Amino acid sequence: LQIASIATVDERLSSPSVFNITDRLPIFSYLVNSNRIRWYRVIMRYFLQCHRELYRYQLTAQEVRDAVRAAFDAEYTLEQCQNDLAALKEWGNVTTIYDSSRATSIASFLSPALLYQATPEAIAIETFLDEQTRANMGKGSLRQGDLPHLWKTLQELDENLTATGIETINSREMAEEWQRAFEVWNTMAREAAQYLANMLQAAQQGRPDFEAYQSYKAAVVAYVHGFAQALTQYSRRIRTLLASWHETGKKERLVEIIAQHLEPPAPTLESRSTEDDLLQEARNQVEAMMNWFALGKNADSFRRNALAEVDKVVRRASVLSASIRPNANYAANLHMLAQQLLRANNGETAQQLFSLAFANLLPVHLPESLAGTPSATYDATEGSAWQEPPDVNLRLRPISRANRGDHPLEDPVIDNRT
């Protein structure tokens, strides 16, 4: 039903700002035109820059041409610029105004120069694209200082709403105060979500540098834990305050005040939203903040996910720390040495491997005295000390219980508990 009502908009509203859901939108054509899309994007971004930073809304073709030359195409001609502006005008991105104020002759007055101005819809599209670019490039942040500022602003709004009647307070100041609080909360929530997304992306990257990751771990643990503690402290207060607004009727009073000053005065009735639309927009703002701080919703979910990511960072740092420690598994090292000795081609190679492994020419488990008294002379007729019988015969005691010889003489222990 809602879609059908949108599709049957009164045809008398011929304003370019009215977009029917089933109509083709040529205003987006400059984003998908494969021939001149790069020039169109540079032109519209220059209009946005002049609109936002310089407060200049009407530009000449020469100014647009110079901007494109400086930013993108040094050989961009005036004729190409005029053709591109004509295409943007046909799609509804810009409008033209005759500039007769600079006329210096009758001929120039009869054929004045054109001024080009971007339409509000085109500015909105470029603003959206610019915001998305900034969001993708931004690293996000945890704006811990915004929480006490938001709490203080909401307290002041609560005091004003407690006054007897809306007439006793300045409704415009209250609406502006709410908009500031809403922007603070919206920015804080958006930046926090972006920071958490970057943490998730960093966890999926390859093996990082150990020293740099240790520094990152120490910083991120303190950073996230500080924000999580502040969020736990203030979210409970804000949740309680907003819940009291709903119970005492302050929420509806605030919605009415916000709706009165949500939009500036419009020159025509067609471009001004209806009272129901303004009330719904104001109610959506208040409910969005209430839902974000509700128990178990966005604030609690963010805190849990952020602490979980911090735990992953700590665990990964521990794994990196363990991986760079020297290997102290002697059993594995001895097994590896045995495999190398088995594959040795001759005794000399085996002796070199043994010497390299133990840094000793003799086996470490056989002291030098067992080979006899060292001598500087060598007699080939004498037998090797290794071939002589041992001087001492050691009796090794068995380890297995089943093969033990003598049983112990101790008396058996009798269990008297039964």
Wavefront OBJ file of the C-alpha trace (Angstrom):
o trace
v 0.000 0.000 0.000
v 2.796 2.387 0.790
v 4.518 1.704 -2.525
v 1.276 2.194 -4.385
v 0.684 5.512 -2.649
v 4.167 6.652 -3.547
v 3.717 5.660 -7.169
v 0.461 7.609 -7.478
v 1.878 10.985 -6.580
v -0.220 13.849 -7.818
v 0.958 14.746 -11.308
v 0.426 18.402 -10.572
v 3.637 18.342 -8.531
v 6.088 18.882 -11.348
v 8.979 19.824 -9.072
v 12.249 18.096 -10.015
v 12.673 17.047 -6.386
v 9.742 14.618 -6.666
v 11.083 11.167 -7.560
v 8.503 8.532 -8.415
v 9.555 5.043 -7.451
v 8.786 3.640 -10.915
v 10.342 6.462 -12.945
v 13.743 6.529 -14.586
v 16.128 8.924 -12.838
v 18.287 10.650 -15.457
v 20.020 12.706 -12.773
v 22.273 9.687 -12.106
v 23.283 9.361 -15.750
v 26.557 11.230 -15.264
v 27.722 8.457 -12.925
v 27.243 5.649 -15.463
v 28.032 7.327 -18.773
v 31.182 5.547 -19.932
v 32.331 8.216 -22.392
v 32.638 11.360 -20.261
v 32.134 10.082 -16.755
v 35.519 11.324 -15.470
v 34.922 14.870 -16.691
v 31.364 14.861 -15.319
v 32.582 13.726 -11.893
v 35.237 16.452 -11.733
v 32.713 19.120 -12.764
v 30.116 18.086 -10.184
v 32.729 17.763 -7.446
v 33.843 21.336 -8.202
v 30.242 22.503 -7.869
v 30.062 20.752 -4.479
v 33.325 22.360 -3.349
v 32.152 25.837 -4.295
v 28.760 25.194 -2.691
v 30.172 23.915 0.598
v 33.421 25.812 1.124
v 33.195 29.024 -0.907
v 29.430 29.668 -0.746
v 29.447 30.221 -4.487
v 26.432 28.734 -6.209
v 26.622 30.137 -9.745
v 29.651 29.511 -11.963
v 30.569 30.432 -15.508
v 31.740 27.958 -18.112
v 35.208 29.521 -18.043
v 35.503 28.909 -14.287
v 34.445 25.305 -14.676
v 36.893 24.826 -17.539
v 39.777 26.226 -15.483
v 38.910 23.956 -12.557
v 38.873 20.857 -14.783
v 42.181 21.883 -16.320
v 43.807 22.290 -12.914
v 42.441 19.055 -11.482
v 42.235 16.567 -14.327
v 42.661 17.496 -18.014
v 45.153 20.210 -18.943
v 43.915 20.300 -22.587
v 40.256 20.716 -21.698
v 38.673 23.275 -24.050
v 35.810 25.683 -23.526
v 33.737 23.968 -26.187
v 34.077 20.602 -24.447
v 33.130 22.241 -21.162
v 29.995 23.787 -22.650
v 28.962 20.454 -24.154
v 29.457 18.670 -20.825
v 27.472 21.339 -18.989
v 24.698 21.065 -21.570
v 24.506 17.311 -20.965
v 24.398 17.821 -17.200
v 21.630 20.367 -17.670
v 19.619 17.910 -19.749
v 19.901 15.286 -17.015
v 18.811 17.753 -14.319
v 22.142 18.131 -12.520
v 22.568 21.856 -13.268
v 20.373 24.777 -14.229
v 21.254 27.898 -16.223
v 20.690 31.559 -15.451
v 21.330 34.462 -17.797
v 23.893 36.881 -16.421
v 23.155 40.351 -17.803
v 24.854 42.207 -14.961
v 28.226 42.138 -16.730
v 26.942 43.450 -20.058
v 29.099 46.231 -21.492
v 27.278 46.691 -24.815
v 23.866 46.263 -26.352
v 24.992 43.082 -28.103
v 26.247 41.542 -24.880
v 23.060 42.600 -23.112
v 20.886 40.935 -25.782
v 22.913 37.714 -25.580
v 24.073 37.546 -21.965
v 26.443 34.901 -20.652
v 25.145 31.826 -18.919
v 25.653 31.032 -15.255
v 25.455 27.385 -14.178
v 24.107 26.319 -10.796
v 23.930 22.788 -9.410
v 20.482 21.559 -8.422
v 19.808 20.554 -4.799
v 19.441 16.921 -5.880
v 22.858 16.966 -7.557
v 24.445 18.503 -4.447
v 22.811 15.795 -2.330
v 24.221 13.065 -4.595
v 27.737 14.507 -4.491
v 27.505 14.963 -0.732
v 26.546 11.313 -0.348
v 29.436 10.177 -2.554
v 31.865 12.386 -0.627
v 30.655 11.000 2.695
v 31.057 7.433 1.467
v 34.585 8.195 0.283
v 35.475 9.677 3.641
v 33.908 6.724 5.453
v 35.959 4.219 3.440
v 39.163 6.189 3.924
v 38.551 6.973 7.582
v 39.958 4.785 10.328
v 37.210 5.520 12.813
v 37.683 6.458 16.433
v 36.219 5.938 19.888
v 35.078 9.410 20.909
v 35.051 8.878 24.657
v 34.712 12.602 25.394
v 31.395 12.756 23.525
v 29.640 10.609 26.121
v 29.784 13.104 29.048
v 28.940 15.940 26.646
v 25.904 14.019 25.368
v 24.805 13.209 28.908
v 25.043 16.859 29.956
v 23.018 18.007 26.937
v 20.279 15.456 27.585
v 20.112 16.551 31.219
v 19.577 20.162 30.128
v 16.842 19.055 27.736
v 15.202 17.129 30.569
v 15.207 20.207 32.785
v 13.623 22.286 30.024
v 10.997 19.640 29.349
v 10.135 19.584 33.049
v 9.063 23.247 32.849
v 5.323 23.889 32.961
v 4.261 24.131 29.339
v 6.158 24.616 26.136
v 5.388 28.346 26.153
v 7.676 28.951 29.139
v 10.783 27.885 27.218
v 12.351 28.814 23.924
v 11.338 25.975 21.615
v 13.854 26.920 18.934
v 16.760 26.733 21.388
v 15.547 23.333 22.550
v 15.280 22.067 18.969
v 18.786 23.305 18.163
v 20.108 21.785 21.378
v 18.572 18.449 20.435
v 20.080 18.617 16.945
v 23.517 19.181 18.451
v 23.039 16.215 20.790
v 21.775 14.081 17.910
v 24.780 14.970 15.744
v 27.183 14.191 18.603
v 25.586 10.792 19.135
v 25.353 10.014 15.414
v 29.008 10.871 14.828
v 30.128 8.899 17.878
v 28.163 5.798 16.830
v 29.337 5.992 13.212
v 33.009 6.475 14.144
v 32.851 3.654 16.692
v 31.374 1.279 14.112
v 34.090 2.241 11.621
v 36.834 1.668 14.196
v 35.454 -1.766 15.067
v 35.269 -2.649 11.368
v 38.934 -1.668 10.973
v 39.852 -3.886 13.919
v 38.093 -6.816 12.236
v 39.925 -6.101 8.997
v 43.298 -5.842 10.744
v 42.733 -9.222 12.399
v 42.436 -10.849 8.946
v 45.719 -9.495 7.630
v 48.978 -11.426 7.392
v 51.696 -11.876 9.972
v 52.551 -8.423 11.371
v 55.806 -7.147 12.787
v 56.211 -8.344 16.367
v 57.449 -5.110 17.941
v 54.871 -2.979 16.140
v 52.073 -5.378 17.062
v 53.096 -5.371 20.723
v 52.876 -1.571 20.758
v 49.526 -1.752 18.953
v 48.240 -4.272 21.502
v 49.175 -2.106 24.481
v 47.582 0.978 22.925
v 44.387 -0.675 21.688
v 43.726 -2.449 24.999
v 43.846 0.818 26.942
v 41.931 2.683 24.196
v 39.051 0.220 23.893
v 38.778 -0.565 27.598
v 38.587 3.151 28.416
v 35.754 3.689 25.946
v 33.973 0.514 27.066
v 34.040 1.617 30.702
v 32.738 5.075 29.821
v 30.048 3.542 27.609
v 28.967 1.226 30.421
v 28.767 4.133 32.853
v 26.893 6.628 30.667
v 24.703 4.239 28.689
v 22.937 3.180 31.885
v 22.254 6.818 32.804
v 21.110 7.802 29.321
v 18.922 4.706 29.023
v 17.202 5.491 32.309
v 16.669 9.125 31.360
v 15.231 8.334 27.921
v 12.959 5.680 29.410
v 11.573 8.256 31.834
v 10.797 10.544 28.883
v 8.651 7.824 27.380
v 6.782 7.202 30.629
v 6.148 10.848 31.543
v 5.168 12.064 28.058
v 8.293 14.206 27.623
v 9.182 12.243 24.513
v 6.083 13.395 22.621
v 6.590 16.979 23.769
v 10.177 16.889 22.511
v 9.033 15.396 19.195
v 6.585 18.260 18.718
v 9.280 20.851 19.453
v 11.774 19.216 17.080
v 9.194 18.965 14.280
v 8.398 22.692 14.505
v 11.991 23.654 13.666
v 13.175 20.630 11.704
v 13.136 22.445 8.358
v 13.779 26.095 7.502
v 10.987 28.125 5.882
v 10.393 27.072 2.269
v 9.515 29.486 -0.556
v 6.793 27.213 -1.970
v 4.321 24.808 -0.446
v 5.413 21.994 -2.744
v 8.949 21.971 -1.356
v 7.857 21.930 2.288
v 7.180 18.649 4.067
v 3.832 17.995 5.645
v 3.294 18.178 9.373
v 2.953 14.405 9.628
v 6.240 13.894 7.792
v 8.040 16.297 10.102
v 6.596 14.614 13.186
v 7.638 11.222 11.881
v 11.173 12.420 11.136
v 11.510 13.933 14.615
v 10.145 10.754 16.195
v 12.617 8.660 14.200
v 15.521 10.696 15.576
v 14.439 10.307 19.191
v 13.660 6.602 18.827
v 16.960 5.948 17.056
v 18.881 7.253 20.061
v 16.634 5.393 22.494
v 17.097 2.114 20.614
v 20.869 2.522 20.457
v 21.139 2.867 24.234
v 18.416 0.288 24.988
v 19.375 -2.728 27.089
v 21.013 -5.388 24.952
v 20.958 -3.273 21.769
v 23.673 -1.378 19.898
v 25.642 0.038 22.835
v 25.843 -3.301 24.663
v 26.500 -5.175 21.433
v 29.317 -2.815 20.492
v 30.894 -3.148 23.920
v 30.829 -6.960 23.739
v 32.201 -7.078 20.194
v 34.931 -4.533 20.944
v 36.103 -6.435 24.018
v 36.036 -9.675 22.021
v 38.256 -8.106 19.370
v 40.626 -6.855 22.062
v 40.842 -10.408 23.397
v 41.745 -11.592 19.884
v 44.474 -8.958 19.693
v 45.902 -10.098 23.035
v 45.808 -13.754 21.985
v 47.476 -12.995 18.669
v 50.210 -11.045 20.432
v 50.799 -14.053 22.701
v 51.055 -16.351 19.691
v 53.544 -14.015 18.028
v 55.567 -13.814 21.235
v 55.664 -17.600 21.522
v 56.643 -18.040 17.881
v 59.800 -15.963 18.187
v 61.057 -17.726 21.338
v 63.911 -20.287 20.860
v 62.736 -23.852 20.474
v 63.379 -25.686 23.752
v 61.915 -29.043 22.705
v 64.999 -31.239 23.172
v 63.177 -34.441 22.262
v 62.293 -33.031 18.851
v 65.859 -31.790 18.367
v 67.351 -35.189 19.294
v 64.921 -36.928 16.958
v 65.935 -34.613 14.136
v 69.649 -35.251 14.907
v 69.061 -39.011 14.853
v 67.411 -38.780 11.459
v 70.378 -36.791 10.118
v 72.872 -39.324 11.568
v 70.986 -42.196 9.896
v 71.272 -40.451 6.550
v 75.011 -39.728 7.010
v 77.187 -41.319 4.313
v 80.260 -41.939 6.476
v 81.553 -41.664 10.012
v 83.294 -38.378 9.431
v 80.061 -36.717 8.366
v 78.285 -38.183 11.392
v 81.079 -36.914 13.667
v 80.742 -33.414 12.205
v 76.992 -33.446 12.738
v 77.469 -34.618 16.313
v 80.118 -31.986 17.005
v 77.923 -29.274 15.524
v 74.911 -30.343 17.561
v 76.673 -30.627 20.933
v 79.681 -28.332 20.348
v 81.979 -31.135 21.616
v 84.201 -33.665 19.814
v 83.268 -36.404 22.320
v 79.776 -37.585 23.209
v 78.454 -35.504 26.059
v 77.167 -38.533 27.939
v 80.640 -40.203 28.026
v 83.298 -38.371 30.077
v 86.845 -38.227 28.764
v 88.173 -40.430 31.643
v 86.380 -43.468 30.249
v 88.635 -43.380 27.205
v 91.756 -43.784 29.379
v 94.569 -41.460 30.295
v 95.246 -39.057 27.455
v 98.615 -39.610 25.771
v 100.540 -37.764 23.086
v 101.935 -41.039 21.621
v 100.078 -43.435 19.430
v 100.854 -47.199 19.347
v 99.181 -49.137 16.587
v 99.878 -52.532 18.290
v 97.843 -51.661 21.361
v 94.171 -52.257 21.261
v 91.692 -49.478 21.392
v 90.422 -48.505 24.796
v 86.931 -48.944 23.453
v 87.637 -52.659 22.824
v 88.751 -53.449 26.375
v 86.270 -55.007 28.795
v 84.706 -52.647 31.296
v 86.316 -52.261 34.684
v 83.025 -51.955 36.562
v 79.833 -53.896 35.924
v 76.785 -51.905 36.822
v 73.613 -53.637 37.923
v 70.633 -51.796 36.566
v 67.436 -52.073 38.522
v 64.321 -52.857 36.507
v 61.727 -50.161 36.048
v 58.676 -52.293 35.347
v 56.714 -53.429 38.386
v 56.152 -56.869 36.841
v 59.887 -57.573 36.561
v 61.009 -56.434 39.985
v 63.148 -58.954 41.890
v 62.883 -58.472 45.663
v 59.611 -57.300 47.116
v 59.674 -54.620 49.793
v 59.610 -55.749 53.374
v 57.191 -53.100 54.608
v 53.941 -54.251 56.167
v 50.890 -53.820 54.006
v 48.547 -50.980 54.810
v 45.204 -52.257 56.072
v 42.145 -50.202 55.366
v 40.006 -50.220 58.515
v 37.319 -47.950 57.165
v 35.164 -50.934 56.228
l 1 2 3 4 5 6 7 8 9 10 11 12 13 14 15 16 17 18 19 20 21 22 23 24 25 26 27 28 29 30 31 32 33 34 35 36 37 38 39 40 41 42 43 44 45 46 47 48 49 50 51 52 53 54 55 56 57 58 59 60 61 62 63 64 65 66 67 68 69 70 71 72 73 74 75 76 77 78 79 80 81 82 83 84 85 86 87 88 89 90 91 92 93 94 95 96 97 98 99 100 101 102 103 104 105 106 107 108 109 110 111 112 113 114 115 116 117 118 119 120 121 122 123 124 125 126 127 128 129 130 131 132 133 134 135 136 137 138 139 140 141 142 143 144 145 146 147 148 149 150 151 152 153 154 155 156 157 158 159 160 161 162 163 164 165 166 167 168 169 170 171 172 173 174 175 176 177 178 179 180 181 182 183 184 185 186 187 188 189 190 191 192 193 194 195 196 197 198 199 200 201 202 203 204 205 206 207 208 209 210 211 212 213 214 215 216 217 218 219 220 221 222 223 224 225 226 227 228 229 230 231 232 233 234 235 236 237 238 239 240 241 242 243 244 245 246 247 248 249 250 251 252 253 254 255 256 257 258 259 260 261 262 263 264 265 266 267 268 269 270 271 272 273 274 275 276 277 278 279 280 281 282 283 284 285 286 287 288 289 290 291 292 293 294 295 296 297 298 299 300 301 302 303 304 305 306 307 308 309 310 311 312 313 314 315 316 317 318 319 320 321 322 323 324 325 326 327 328 329 330 331 332 333 334 335 336 337 338 339 340 341 342 343 344 345 346 347 348 349 350 351 352 353 354 355 356 357 358 359 360 361 362 363 364 365 366 367 368 369 370 371 372 373 374 375 376 377 378 379 380 381 382 383 384 385 386 387 388 389 390 391 392 393 394 395 396 397 398 399 400 401 402 403 404 405 406 407 408 409 410 411 412 413 414 415 416 417 418
